[in-house]
């Protein structure tokens, strides 16, 4: 595996989208959070109706040239801290034939337009890999002697939705014949219930907000739903497990069998069609095989409260619980449920996954996981259980208002007796400018702190001592 081509596929939000050299996502997000110019909220990113599995043209087209370097978020749904230096995490090439680092031609980043259907993106991935693999195979024997007898293959390292793109490429586009391994970091193999929230116009919970803040949240929810419904990718993130619960709590069923108010049925059909296409291809290819031709390494989180489903009330109201019953641990990474991020289509036991305490946004940059990725690439054993007694759950508001305090809460049995500190940083500001705030017991077994920030997208870092652990999350702060 040391001589294989490594391909990094980011998740949704993980690629910088530009038009005429200008960031369209940053511009659209600021309009989305503003009450002054609602028309601008969707015009930069909106896709035309009926785009299906194709790419847009004209005013809807964007350039997807490089990875996101700093934090970004779709409030109430997904966030990404960025990918500052993925290649460095896997080791730099030192010029020696036996060196462990990646040769410049041995690493490929695949930025893409994350609004589009994962089918279209997978087709683009196939084209890019074919070219890069041919180029690498031509020179690999001169770099790694092992490549003379074992032609290089592909190691796919994927964050979040990038793993769905890779799965479609592997099973539906014959990518498995060139693959050595698939590594996924928080990939929603069975979807994420947060997609139901955003597509029904309930991305952010109003809570006990003042009138003006409440007006802002309701307005943003409406615009987010309008925007997200135009993205084929978001529909393909809808949960395809039994996630719908009746108000009386009597059993669970699937979205395709229980209509959810304000959730367009065509989006639900698209989600199930997409996942069933992958499953059917997988089962067809596996006939007569004891194992797939490539290895699967699955990193997943389960330390944090995570929305798992939707409760439909008799009056049409919706609630989004973090647990669906009492028969199991319903944790996740704050966005993707642990059960969805577990590659159950190929792994038989939970201890075959690599569990960790990171949140979804920061999983690709987590220090412990970086060491595991390097071990996998060098064909060395990776630790099977990254989670430990140091992990703690973290709850962060969907959106905060500039100048108004917001609450950060740490939970779980491991927070008792430990000192936890939270701080906010922003791109362009040195960490030393951020003053940490100590969390205090809340009387229920957790610890809380109130933070205040100016308008913008902030990185939240919560550190705990004895033993040391850290969690990251993106916080969106709208103007007051």
Buried (B, 14 or more C-beta within 10 A) or exposed (E): BBBBBBBBBBBBBBBBBBBEEEBBBBBBBBBBBBEEEBEBBBBBBBBEEEBEBEBBEEEBEBBBEEBBEBBBBBBBBBBBBBBEEBBEBBBEBEEEEEBBBBBEBBBBBBBBBBBBBBBBBBBBBBEBBEEBBEBBBEBBBEBBEBBEEEBBBBBBBBBBBBBBBBBBBBBBBEBBEBBBBBBBBBBBBBBBBBBBBBBBBBBBBBEEBEEEBEEBBBBBBBBBBBBBBBBBBBBBBBBBBBBBBBEEEEEBEBBBEBEBBEBBEEBBBBBBEBBEBBBEBBEEBBEEEEEBBBBBBBBBBBBBBBBBBBBBEEEEEBBBBBBBEEEEEBBBBBBBBBBBBBBBBBBEEBEBBBBBBBBBBBBBBBEBBBBBBBBBBEEEEBEEEBBBEBBBBBBBBBBBBEEBEBEBBBBBEBBEEBEBBBBBBBEEEEEEEBEBBEBEEBEEEBBBBEBBBEBBBBBBBBBBEEEEBBBBBBBBBBBE
